[in-house]
């Protein structure tokens, strides 16, 4: 079965996480992704380990788990863009592609004669996406962008962590990942415009912009009230009770979303008087009086084990959930039923487990056609297929270090 983006070809000059996240999602949806890497070096993340993929003999390979996480459904070619001949080959490849994605620093592609202003006249239908830390304009445009720094600069860390503790980053590179997701949306919208008008365009995607957009309701809380949001640990700024509570043998998440749910919770907890107390009767009152209510709930919830609350509150329609480890999350029956863990054969090993694509489409579902490629694994095939180069010419390019 062909994916919805079957027939779209993307030349991918990205590495690390933001750009590869974008192109992997496009690849899952059927696009042909040609990943361009530096000869002998490749994507930096190939060496970001341990852990590394083990081969069929349980020996470590050169393929890190980090690299494997964002490079499925791609073909890898090596191309030295420092060499004029490498630049010419890149332009010839662009001629057969719909999209270019790159995440060099601002101006980084200019020296290779592959920047948007240098290509748009020759390739008027080209969709060209640049992913940088701070965008193509503004006082920080020339700075390199790093996920951790952007989480701090974008306000996210000021919201994350315990009130009395230090600011905390999200446990994964969320600024990179969100920017990659937004870049995917921008590319799809630009392709729609191209198909209707024949006109390509440049997409200027910045990690900091994405992180600012991710402030969401906390950003709006500030814009409306003028009061800077506070770190609340696991608590919610606008809903109470909506946080982690300790039980007799662990922790649970209680996510009461309305007054009816709070009343049902109180009845089940054996404290119906709390839902009739004017201090707690409505969510607005509970938010104002959270410092009084939360210690009372903490004491009540601590009397029983987690299973008591999880099973009892689920039956009543009161949102309540466990705090799973990563292994528990990936083996959860709902996660398994949704196909969020998949198995693919890799060049080095069979039955390698990956995290699946979350986009579920009824007519054109995501497909898993290629495991993350080895460095330059498809160079010969791509140059032969797209440019018509024969074995002798390809061998000569290898000998001269162009590929």
N, C-alpha and C positions, 0 to 999 in steps of 0.2 A: 504494500500500500504506500502510495506517495504522500508525503506531508504537504501541508498547505503552502509551504514555500518552495516546493519542488520547482526547479527551473530558475531559481534565484542563486546567483553565484557571488560570493563575498570574498574579497582579498583582505586578509586579516593580518595587520601589522602590530597586533597587540601582544602584551605579555603581562605577567603577574596575575591580577584578579579582576579588575573592573572591566577591561576590554574583553578578556576571555570569557567572563560570565555572560556578557552580551552575545558574543558569537556562538557560544555553546548553546544558548537557548534558541537562537536562530537556526543552528544546525539541528537541534532536536525537532524543530518544526519543518525540517525538510530542505533547508538551504545547503548548498555545496560550499563549505568553508575551506578555504586554502590558507593555512597558517604559514606565514613567512617568518623564518627564523634565521638568526645569524649562524653561518657555518661554524661547526665545531663547538659552539657555545649554546645557542638556542635560548629558549625562554628561561629567565633566571630561576623560575620556580622549580625547574627540573631538579635542581640541587637543594631545594629547601626541605631537607629531611634531617634525621629520620622522622617518621617511618618511610621506607621505600617498598615498592611492590616487590614481592618475592616471586621468583620464577618457579617452574614446575619441580625444581629440585630444592625448593625452600631457601634459595640463596638470594640475597639482596640484589636488585637490579639498579639501574641508574634513574629509574622513574619514581619520583617522590609522590606521596599521597596528595600533597598540596597541588602539584601539577595535574594529577589525574582528576582532581575535583572539578576542573573547569575547562577541559579540553577534549571532551567527547565529540564525536561526529565531525571531526576535522581531518584534513589531509595536510601533512607537514612537508614544506619544501624549505631548502636552505638557499639564501640569496645574500650576497655581500653587497649591501647598498652603498658602501664606500667606493666601490668600483663603478666607473661610468657604464661598463657593460651590464653590471647588475641593475643599475637604474633603468637602462633601456629594456632589459627583460621585464622588470616590474611594470613599466608602461605598456608593454605588449600584453602582459597578463591583465592589466586594468581594462584594456580594450575589450576583453571578453567577460568582464565582471559588471555586476549591477551596483555593487556597494564596495567602498573601501572603509575600513575601520582602523584607526591608529590611535595610540596613546603615548606618543612621544611628547616631550616638553614642547611648549609653544615655540614654533620656529624650527623644531627638530627635523621635520620633513622637508623644509625648504632647502637645506643643503644637499638633499638627495634629488632635488627637482621634482618632488612628489607631493608638495603641499597643494591644498585646494586651489589657491589662486593660480598655480602653475598648471593645473590640469583642467579647470572648468571649461576653458574654451575648446580644448581638444575633445573633451568628453562631456557634452552638455547634458546628457541624461544620467550622469553619475551621481549617486548619493554618497556623500563623503562625511563620515562621522569622526570627529576628534574628541577623545576623552582625555581631559587633563585635570589637574588638581583644582585650578581656579578659573578656568575658562580662557578664552582668547583675548579678553579685554579686562580692564581694571588694573589697579595698582599692584596686585599680586600675580598677574598673568604669567610672569617669567619664573615664578617659583615652582620647584618640583612639588608634587602633591603626594602625601602619604596618608593612608587611611587613619592611623592613630591621631595624627596632627589635625586632620579635618574633623574627626569626632570631637576633639577639644575645641577647635575654633568655631565649629558649627553649633555649639550650645548643648550637644547631646550629653556630654560628660557632666555638665552642670546639673542634669536631671537624673543621673544614674549613680546609685550608691546609697548607703545609709546616710541619714541626715547629719549624724555626727562624724561620719567617716570622710575619706578622701573621694574626690570625683573618680568614677570608674568608667572605663570604656566597655562597650558591648563585647561579648566574648569572641566574636568573629569579626572579620573586616567588613562591617555592615556599610560603611561609607562607600567602599569599593563596590559591594554587591548591589546596593541601591542605585548607584550611578550606572552600573551595567544594565540593570533592569530598565531604567529610564532611557538609556541609549537604545535599547531594543525597541521600545515604544516609538521613539523618535524616528528610527530607521523605517519601521513599518508604516508610519504616517507619511514619511517622505517618499516611500515607494508608491503609496497610494496616489500621492500628488503627481509623481513622475508618470504613472500609468495614465492618469487623466489628462495631463498637460504636456507631457514629453520633456518636462523640465526637472533636472536634478537640483540638488542644493546641498549646502553645508550644514551639518548639525554640530553645534558647539556645546559639548556636554562637560559639566564641571562637577567634581566631587563635592565641593563646598555648596554649590547650588542645590544638589540633591540632598545633602545633609540638612540644609536649611528647610527644604520642603518637608523633610521628615519630622520636623518639630511639630507639625500638625496642630492638634488642639492645644498643646502647651504653648506653642507660639501664638495662637489666637487668644489664649487666656491672658497672655501678657499684652497683646495689642489692644484688647478690649478693656482690661482692668488697669494697665500701667504698672502692675506689680510683677516683678521677676518671679518666675516659677521656682519652687524649692525642690531639693532632693527629698524624696519621701521613701526611699528604699523600695519595698515592694507594694507600697500603698498607691492608690489612685488619687489624683488631685480633685476629681469631681464626683466620685462615687464612693460610698462607704456603706458596708464593709466590702472591700475589693482588694485583697492582699493575701499574703502567706500567713498561715497560723500554725503554731506547733500543736501536735496531737500527742497522745500518750506514747506513741512509738515512732514519730516522724514528723512530717509536715504535709499540709494540704494547701491548695489555693481555694479560697472562697470568693466567688465573684457575684455578689448580690447586685442585680442590675435594676431592680425597681422595688417599690414598697410592698407589693404582693409577695415577692420572693422573700423579702425580709421577714414578713409575718409568718410565712411557712417555715422559714429557718428557725425562728424563735419558738414556734410550737414544737418542732422536732427536737430542738435543743432543751426543751423543758423550761423555757424562760419566756412564756407568752407575754409577760408583763412588759418586756422591753419594747415590743412593737406597739404598745399602747402608751408608752411614756412619751410625753410631748417633746422631749429632747431627742427622741429617736424615731418618731412616728413617720417622718418623711425623709427622703434622701437629703434635701436641703438642710434639715435639722441635724441629720447624722454627720454631714460634712462639717457643720459648725461645731459639733460636739464630739468629734472623733476622739479627742484625747481622753474623754470620759468613757466612751463606748468600747473602744478597742481593748483596754485592759479587762473589761467585763467579759467580752467574747473570748479573749485569750484564755481566761481561767476556765470558762465553760467548755471550750473545744479541747482543752488539754486533759479533760477527764476520760476521753474515749480514744481508742486507736483510729488510725486513718481509715481503715476499711469501714468502720461504723459510719463515719461521715460521708465517705465517697458513695457507698451503696444507698444509704438512707436518703441523702439529699438528691442524688440522681433520680430516685424514684418519685421525688416530690417536684422535680423540675427546677430545683435550685442549683445554679451553676457551681460545680465543685470539681476539682481535678487533682491528680497526683503531680508530683514534681519528679519526672523521670530522668534517669541518667541517659546519656546518648545510646548505650546499648538497649536500654528499656524502651526508649522512644522508637528506635529502628525496628524492634521486634514486636511493637504494639500491634494487635490484630487489625486495628483500623488502618494503620500505616501500611501493613502488609497487604491488606485488601485493596488499597488504593494504588498499589504498584510503585510505591515510593522507594523501594529497594529493588534494584534490577541486577541481572547477572549478564556479563559480556565476556567473550573470549578476547584476551589481549595477545599481542605478538609473543610475549614472554610467558604467559600463563593462561590457563583455561579457568572459566567460572569465577572471574573477578567480580566482586560486588561493588556496585556504584549506587549513589543516590539518584533517583529517577526525576523525570521532568514533572513539575506540578500542574502543567497546563493540560487539562483533559478535554479533548474535542471529540464530538460524536462522529463526525464524518471523516476527519483527517487527523487522527491522533498522532502524538509524537512518536518518532521511530528511533531506534538505537541501532545505527548501521555500522559505526566504526568506534572502536575503543580509542582512547587518547593515543595519538601516533607517536612513534619514535622520532627522534630528531632527523628530519630530512627523509623520512620513510617513503614519501611519495614524490620526491623531486623528479625522478626520471619519468614517472607516469604523467605528472602534470605538464611538464615541459613538452613531452611527446604529444599528449592529448590536445592541449590548448594552443601550443605554438608550432607543432609539427616538427620539432627538433629530432634528428636521428641520433642513433647511439654514438656515432663518432663525434658529433658536435657536443653532445652532452658530456662525453668523456673528456673532451678538450676543456670544457667549462670547469669540470672538476679539477683537472690538472692545473689550471690557472687560478684556482681558488675563488672563482666567481660564484660557484654554488657549493 
